[in-house]
């Protein structure tokens, strides 16, 4: 490997490549506590998102605006052609 990057200070030869470290730790097995932790986090995130959506006094017009605004814009660009 002669095209390895070198420091501008070190103008010596490129050292021979070394083997990657084989002492990589294996990942721990998935336990029941890990599964429970993921389920609880997902439930908390989804329940807070649902609660925040319902806490808005008028949630349904938000859906209409989210769907209607791109549709309205796309129909305006088609009619302008």
Phi and psi in radians as a Rosetta constraint file:
Dihedral C 1 N 2 CA 2 C 2 CIRCULARHARMONIC -1.661 0.35
Dihedral N 2 CA 2 C 2 N 3 CIRCULARHARMONIC -0.155 0.35
Dihedral C 2 N 3 CA 3 C 3 CIRCULARHARMONIC -1.796 0.35
Dihedral N 3 CA 3 C 3 N 4 CIRCULARHARMONIC 0.416 0.35
Dihedral C 3 N 4 CA 4 C 4 CIRCULARHARMONIC -1.203 0.35
Dihedral N 4 CA 4 C 4 N 5 CIRCULARHARMONIC 2.512 0.35
Dihedral C 4 N 5 CA 5 C 5 CIRCULARHARMONIC -1.142 0.35
Dihedral N 5 CA 5 C 5 N 6 CIRCULARHARMONIC 2.477 0.35
Dihedral C 5 N 6 CA 6 C 6 CIRCULARHARMONIC -2.192 0.35
Dihedral N 6 CA 6 C 6 N 7 CIRCULARHARMONIC 2.721 0.35
Dihedral C 6 N 7 CA 7 C 7 CIRCULARHARMONIC -1.224 0.35
Dihedral N 7 CA 7 C 7 N 8 CIRCULARHARMONIC 2.518 0.35
Dihedral C 7 N 8 CA 8 C 8 CIRCULARHARMONIC -1.143 0.35
Dihedral N 8 CA 8 C 8 N 9 CIRCULARHARMONIC -0.300 0.35
Dihedral C 8 N 9 CA 9 C 9 CIRCULARHARMONIC -1.499 0.35
Dihedral N 9 CA 9 C 9 N 10 CIRCULARHARMONIC -0.572 0.35
Dihedral C 9 N 10 CA 10 C 10 CIRCULARHARMONIC -1.640 0.35
Dihedral N 10 CA 10 C 10 N 11 CIRCULARHARMONIC 1.848 0.35
Dihedral C 10 N 11 CA 11 C 11 CIRCULARHARMONIC -1.828 0.35
Dihedral N 11 CA 11 C 11 N 12 CIRCULARHARMONIC 0.300 0.35
Dihedral C 11 N 12 CA 12 C 12 CIRCULARHARMONIC -1.372 0.35
Dihedral N 12 CA 12 C 12 N 13 CIRCULARHARMONIC -3.002 0.35
Dihedral C 12 N 13 CA 13 C 13 CIRCULARHARMONIC -1.218 0.35
Dihedral N 13 CA 13 C 13 N 14 CIRCULARHARMONIC 2.708 0.35
Dihedral C 13 N 14 CA 14 C 14 CIRCULARHARMONIC -1.333 0.35
Dihedral N 14 CA 14 C 14 N 15 CIRCULARHARMONIC 2.230 0.35
Dihedral C 14 N 15 CA 15 C 15 CIRCULARHARMONIC -1.191 0.35
Dihedral N 15 CA 15 C 15 N 16 CIRCULARHARMONIC 2.700 0.35
Dihedral C 15 N 16 CA 16 C 16 CIRCULARHARMONIC -1.140 0.35
Dihedral N 16 CA 16 C 16 N 17 CIRCULARHARMONIC 2.598 0.35
Dihedral C 16 N 17 CA 17 C 17 CIRCULARHARMONIC -1.164 0.35
Dihedral N 17 CA 17 C 17 N 18 CIRCULARHARMONIC 2.576 0.35
Dihedral C 17 N 18 CA 18 C 18 CIRCULARHARMONIC -1.904 0.35
Dihedral N 18 CA 18 C 18 N 19 CIRCULARHARMONIC 2.761 0.35
Dihedral C 18 N 19 CA 19 C 19 CIRCULARHARMONIC -1.288 0.35
Dihedral N 19 CA 19 C 19 N 20 CIRCULARHARMONIC 2.531 0.35
Dihedral C 19 N 20 CA 20 C 20 CIRCULARHARMONIC -1.148 0.35
Dihedral N 20 CA 20 C 20 N 21 CIRCULARHARMONIC 2.661 0.35
Dihedral C 20 N 21 CA 21 C 21 CIRCULARHARMONIC -1.121 0.35
Dihedral N 21 CA 21 C 21 N 22 CIRCULARHARMONIC 2.187 0.35
Dihedral C 21 N 22 CA 22 C 22 CIRCULARHARMONIC -1.586 0.35
Dihedral N 22 CA 22 C 22 N 23 CIRCULARHARMONIC 0.035 0.35
Dihedral C 22 N 23 CA 23 C 23 CIRCULARHARMONIC -1.608 0.35
Dihedral N 23 CA 23 C 23 N 24 CIRCULARHARMONIC 0.659 0.35
Dihedral C 23 N 24 CA 24 C 24 CIRCULARHARMONIC -1.309 0.35
Dihedral N 24 CA 24 C 24 N 25 CIRCULARHARMONIC 2.285 0.35
Dihedral C 24 N 25 CA 25 C 25 CIRCULARHARMONIC -1.287 0.35
Dihedral N 25 CA 25 C 25 N 26 CIRCULARHARMONIC 2.336 0.35
Dihedral C 25 N 26 CA 26 C 26 CIRCULARHARMONIC -1.237 0.35
Dihedral N 26 CA 26 C 26 N 27 CIRCULARHARMONIC 2.606 0.35
Dihedral C 26 N 27 CA 27 C 27 CIRCULARHARMONIC -1.227 0.35
Dihedral N 27 CA 27 C 27 N 28 CIRCULARHARMONIC 2.565 0.35
Dihedral C 27 N 28 CA 28 C 28 CIRCULARHARMONIC -1.205 0.35
Dihedral N 28 CA 28 C 28 N 29 CIRCULARHARMONIC 2.633 0.35
Dihedral C 28 N 29 CA 29 C 29 CIRCULARHARMONIC -1.172 0.35
Dihedral N 29 CA 29 C 29 N 30 CIRCULARHARMONIC 2.680 0.35
Dihedral C 29 N 30 CA 30 C 30 CIRCULARHARMONIC -1.293 0.35
Dihedral N 30 CA 30 C 30 N 31 CIRCULARHARMONIC 2.193 0.35
Dihedral C 30 N 31 CA 31 C 31 CIRCULARHARMONIC -1.866 0.35
Dihedral N 31 CA 31 C 31 N 32 CIRCULARHARMONIC 3.051 0.35
Dihedral C 31 N 32 CA 32 C 32 CIRCULARHARMONIC -1.134 0.35
Dihedral N 32 CA 32 C 32 N 33 CIRCULARHARMONIC -0.577 0.35
Dihedral C 32 N 33 CA 33 C 33 CIRCULARHARMONIC -1.174 0.35
Dihedral N 33 CA 33 C 33 N 34 CIRCULARHARMONIC -0.619 0.35
Dihedral C 33 N 34 CA 34 C 34 CIRCULARHARMONIC -1.157 0.35
Dihedral N 34 CA 34 C 34 N 35 CIRCULARHARMONIC -0.768 0.35
Dihedral C 34 N 35 CA 35 C 35 CIRCULARHARMONIC -1.098 0.35
Dihedral N 35 CA 35 C 35 N 36 CIRCULARHARMONIC -0.771 0.35
Dihedral C 35 N 36 CA 36 C 36 CIRCULARHARMONIC -1.103 0.35
Dihedral N 36 CA 36 C 36 N 37 CIRCULARHARMONIC -0.691 0.35
Dihedral C 36 N 37 CA 37 C 37 CIRCULARHARMONIC -1.103 0.35
Dihedral N 37 CA 37 C 37 N 38 CIRCULARHARMONIC -0.736 0.35
Dihedral C 37 N 38 CA 38 C 38 CIRCULARHARMONIC -1.168 0.35
Dihedral N 38 CA 38 C 38 N 39 CIRCULARHARMONIC -0.727 0.35
Dihedral C 38 N 39 CA 39 C 39 CIRCULARHARMONIC -1.124 0.35
Dihedral N 39 CA 39 C 39 N 40 CIRCULARHARMONIC -0.759 0.35
Dihedral C 39 N 40 CA 40 C 40 CIRCULARHARMONIC -1.150 0.35
Dihedral N 40 CA 40 C 40 N 41 CIRCULARHARMONIC -0.719 0.35
Dihedral C 40 N 41 CA 41 C 41 CIRCULARHARMONIC -1.133 0.35
Dihedral N 41 CA 41 C 41 N 42 CIRCULARHARMONIC -0.743 0.35
Dihedral C 41 N 42 CA 42 C 42 CIRCULARHARMONIC -1.142 0.35
Dihedral N 42 CA 42 C 42 N 43 CIRCULARHARMONIC -0.726 0.35
Dihedral C 42 N 43 CA 43 C 43 CIRCULARHARMONIC -1.119 0.35
Dihedral N 43 CA 43 C 43 N 44 CIRCULARHARMONIC -0.723 0.35
Dihedral C 43 N 44 CA 44 C 44 CIRCULARHARMONIC -1.121 0.35
Dihedral N 44 CA 44 C 44 N 45 CIRCULARHARMONIC -0.760 0.35
Dihedral C 44 N 45 CA 45 C 45 CIRCULARHARMONIC -1.116 0.35
Dihedral N 45 CA 45 C 45 N 46 CIRCULARHARMONIC -0.819 0.35
Dihedral C 45 N 46 CA 46 C 46 CIRCULARHARMONIC -1.190 0.35
Dihedral N 46 CA 46 C 46 N 47 CIRCULARHARMONIC -0.663 0.35
Dihedral C 46 N 47 CA 47 C 47 CIRCULARHARMONIC -1.223 0.35
Dihedral N 47 CA 47 C 47 N 48 CIRCULARHARMONIC -0.643 0.35
Dihedral C 47 N 48 CA 48 C 48 CIRCULARHARMONIC -1.186 0.35
Dihedral N 48 CA 48 C 48 N 49 CIRCULARHARMONIC -0.654 0.35
Dihedral C 48 N 49 CA 49 C 49 CIRCULARHARMONIC -1.146 0.35
Dihedral N 49 CA 49 C 49 N 50 CIRCULARHARMONIC -0.746 0.35
Dihedral C 49 N 50 CA 50 C 50 CIRCULARHARMONIC -1.154 0.35
Dihedral N 50 CA 50 C 50 N 51 CIRCULARHARMONIC -0.745 0.35
Dihedral C 50 N 51 CA 51 C 51 CIRCULARHARMONIC -1.114 0.35
Dihedral N 51 CA 51 C 51 N 52 CIRCULARHARMONIC -0.718 0.35
Dihedral C 51 N 52 CA 52 C 52 CIRCULARHARMONIC -1.149 0.35
Dihedral N 52 CA 52 C 52 N 53 CIRCULARHARMONIC -0.605 0.35
Dihedral C 52 N 53 CA 53 C 53 CIRCULARHARMONIC -1.175 0.35
Dihedral N 53 CA 53 C 53 N 54 CIRCULARHARMONIC -0.745 0.35
Dihedral C 53 N 54 CA 54 C 54 CIRCULARHARMONIC -1.333 0.35
Dihedral N 54 CA 54 C 54 N 55 CIRCULARHARMONIC -0.372 0.35
Dihedral C 54 N 55 CA 55 C 55 CIRCULARHARMONIC -1.261 0.35
Dihedral N 55 CA 55 C 55 N 56 CIRCULARHARMONIC -0.356 0.35
Dihedral C 55 N 56 CA 56 C 56 CIRCULARHARMONIC -1.217 0.35
Dihedral N 56 CA 56 C 56 N 57 CIRCULARHARMONIC 2.323 0.35
Dihedral C 56 N 57 CA 57 C 57 CIRCULARHARMONIC -1.020 0.35
Dihedral N 57 CA 57 C 57 N 58 CIRCULARHARMONIC -0.595 0.35
Dihedral C 57 N 58 CA 58 C 58 CIRCULARHARMONIC -2.245 0.35
Dihedral N 58 CA 58 C 58 N 59 CIRCULARHARMONIC 1.362 0.35
Dihedral C 58 N 59 CA 59 C 59 CIRCULARHARMONIC -1.245 0.35
Dihedral N 59 CA 59 C 59 N 60 CIRCULARHARMONIC -0.541 0.35
Dihedral C 59 N 60 CA 60 C 60 CIRCULARHARMONIC -1.198 0.35
Dihedral N 60 CA 60 C 60 N 61 CIRCULARHARMONIC -0.686 0.35
Dihedral C 60 N 61 CA 61 C 61 CIRCULARHARMONIC -1.047 0.35
Dihedral N 61 CA 61 C 61 N 62 CIRCULARHARMONIC -0.464 0.35
Dihedral C 61 N 62 CA 62 C 62 CIRCULARHARMONIC -1.079 0.35
Dihedral N 62 CA 62 C 62 N 63 CIRCULARHARMONIC -0.696 0.35
Dihedral C 62 N 63 CA 63 C 63 CIRCULARHARMONIC -1.144 0.35
Dihedral N 63 CA 63 C 63 N 64 CIRCULARHARMONIC -0.731 0.35
Dihedral C 63 N 64 CA 64 C 64 CIRCULARHARMONIC -1.081 0.35
Dihedral N 64 CA 64 C 64 N 65 CIRCULARHARMONIC -0.713 0.35
Dihedral C 64 N 65 CA 65 C 65 CIRCULARHARMONIC -1.191 0.35
Dihedral N 65 CA 65 C 65 N 66 CIRCULARHARMONIC -0.696 0.35
Dihedral C 65 N 66 CA 66 C 66 CIRCULARHARMONIC -1.112 0.35
Dihedral N 66 CA 66 C 66 N 67 CIRCULARHARMONIC -0.653 0.35
Dihedral C 66 N 67 CA 67 C 67 CIRCULARHARMONIC -1.540 0.35
Dihedral N 67 CA 67 C 67 N 68 CIRCULARHARMONIC -0.675 0.35
Dihedral C 67 N 68 CA 68 C 68 CIRCULARHARMONIC -1.320 0.35
Dihedral N 68 CA 68 C 68 N 69 CIRCULARHARMONIC -0.589 0.35
Dihedral C 68 N 69 CA 69 C 69 CIRCULARHARMONIC -1.103 0.35
Dihedral N 69 CA 69 C 69 N 70 CIRCULARHARMONIC -0.836 0.35
Dihedral C 69 N 70 CA 70 C 70 CIRCULARHARMONIC -1.151 0.35
Dihedral N 70 CA 70 C 70 N 71 CIRCULARHARMONIC -0.613 0.35
Dihedral C 70 N 71 CA 71 C 71 CIRCULARHARMONIC -1.153 0.35
Dihedral N 71 CA 71 C 71 N 72 CIRCULARHARMONIC -0.734 0.35
Dihedral C 71 N 72 CA 72 C 72 CIRCULARHARMONIC -1.099 0.35
Dihedral N 72 CA 72 C 72 N 73 CIRCULARHARMONIC -0.735 0.35
Dihedral C 72 N 73 CA 73 C 73 CIRCULARHARMONIC -1.160 0.35
Dihedral N 73 CA 73 C 73 N 74 CIRCULARHARMONIC -0.697 0.35
Dihedral C 73 N 74 CA 74 C 74 CIRCULARHARMONIC -1.203 0.35
Dihedral N 74 CA 74 C 74 N 75 CIRCULARHARMONIC -0.600 0.35
Dihedral C 74 N 75 CA 75 C 75 CIRCULARHARMONIC -1.258 0.35
Dihedral N 75 CA 75 C 75 N 76 CIRCULARHARMONIC -0.564 0.35
Dihedral C 75 N 76 CA 76 C 76 CIRCULARHARMONIC -1.189 0.35
Dihedral N 76 CA 76 C 76 N 77 CIRCULARHARMONIC -0.686 0.35
Dihedral C 76 N 77 CA 77 C 77 CIRCULARHARMONIC -1.240 0.35
Dihedral N 77 CA 77 C 77 N 78 CIRCULARHARMONIC -0.559 0.35
Dihedral C 77 N 78 CA 78 C 78 CIRCULARHARMONIC -1.259 0.35
Dihedral N 78 CA 78 C 78 N 79 CIRCULARHARMONIC -0.628 0.35
Dihedral C 78 N 79 CA 79 C 79 CIRCULARHARMONIC -1.317 0.35
Dihedral N 79 CA 79 C 79 N 80 CIRCULARHARMONIC -0.379 0.35
Dihedral C 79 N 80 CA 80 C 80 CIRCULARHARMONIC -1.378 0.35
Dihedral N 80 CA 80 C 80 N 81 CIRCULARHARMONIC -0.196 0.35
